[in-house]
Amino acid sequence: MKAAILHEVNQPLTVEQVSLTKPKAREVLVRAAYAGLCHSDLHFIEGLYPHPLPTVPGHEVAGVVEQVGADVTYLQPGDHVIGCLSVFCGACQQCTQGRTVLCENTEVKMQPGQSRRLSWRGGEPMHQFLNLSAFAEQLLVHENALVKIDREIPLDRATLVGCGVMTGVGAVINTARIPAGATVAVIGCGGVGLAAVNGAALAGASRIIALDTLPEKLELAKIMGATDLVLVGNDDPVQAVKDLTQGGVEFSFEALGLKTTAEQSFAMLRPGGTATIIGMVPFGQRIELHGFDFLRERKIQGSSMGSNHFRTDMPRLLSLWQQGRLKLDHLISGKLRLEEINEGFARLKTGHVVRQLIAFD
């Protein structure tokens, strides 16, 4: 099969022939239909997060089951599925406490370098990326990395839910659990940030302030449910939010993964407010906050993949799309062939696209 391989950080991906082993116990072979180009992939490609190389990146994917291994009961060939990096075992302490997204079982949620499912050049092992490696025509994954969906759902829309939409909407509804009527600010209107805006609208927020440096992203945010738009430029975005809300928001969401914007998300809170960091701040980067601000019970927290329970959350999100309440159609900026993946990431770096999908034949 064809796959896009990352051999060295900050170097173009190369499309080459890669081999997969046959499905073993509880493993599933999936024929990929679409895979999304996500900023998280870019973090690894640029070396901002470590991962053993060579690897096949990609983690936002939907497709069709081709083959199942022994002991697989949840899926069968022909099922339409979404992949999720939040693979879970269902038996560890985190899973039994209801936090499957934080599963600690490394036999299921394999750490980088442990998987031996991929090979190239006549058998040389290759490292599986985040238990998925989605930039390939086929995926071999644990069954608990997949959720079955209605076959009537278009697989391009389903792909979006596999990471960006789940992460953004989930951060609002699952992690922060904002109440109806809350005031919200979302910093960064890429795919994840726009999903957070949409999630705040679904939750019934009274004010949703979207912040970005690009006017076209803010126009999309308005479609997704933003009530107020802040074009970030020379003016202080924290003060702009405070002026709009007479003192700050109850909930803020940082969707860029930058030190500055993470600190701004905390600074724009009113007393008692909560900032949620959705973006991937570069590995080793520290965030600096004023200790005095905590005396007014302001909080800051992280969110992993929207604190998801993806086997229930993703089908529910797709149902909301069918009802017209979740906005997916506006997130697709274009489709491309696997051979065009480097051009796609170059466009992603400019910030002028939301989600590009690789369309597999």
Buried (B, 14 or more C-beta within 10 A) or exposed (E): BBBBBBEEBEEBBEBBEBBBEEBEEBBBBBBBBBBBBBBBBBBBBEBBBEBEBBBBBBBBBBBBBBBBBEEBEBBEEEBBBBBBBBBBBEEBEBBEEEBBBBBEBEEBBBEBEEBEBBBBEEEEEBBBBBBBBBBBBBBBBBBBBBBBBEEEBBBBBBBBBBBBBBBBBBBBBBBBEBEEEBBBBBBBBBBBBBBBBBBBBBBEBEBBBBBBBBEEBBBBBBEBBBBBBBBBEEEEBBEBBBEBBEBBBBBBBBBBBBBEBBBBBBBBBBEEBBBBBBBBBBEEEEBEBEEEBEEEEBBBEEBBBBBBBBBEBBBEBBEBBEEEEBBBEBBBBBEBBBEBBBEBBEBBEEBEBBBBBBBBE
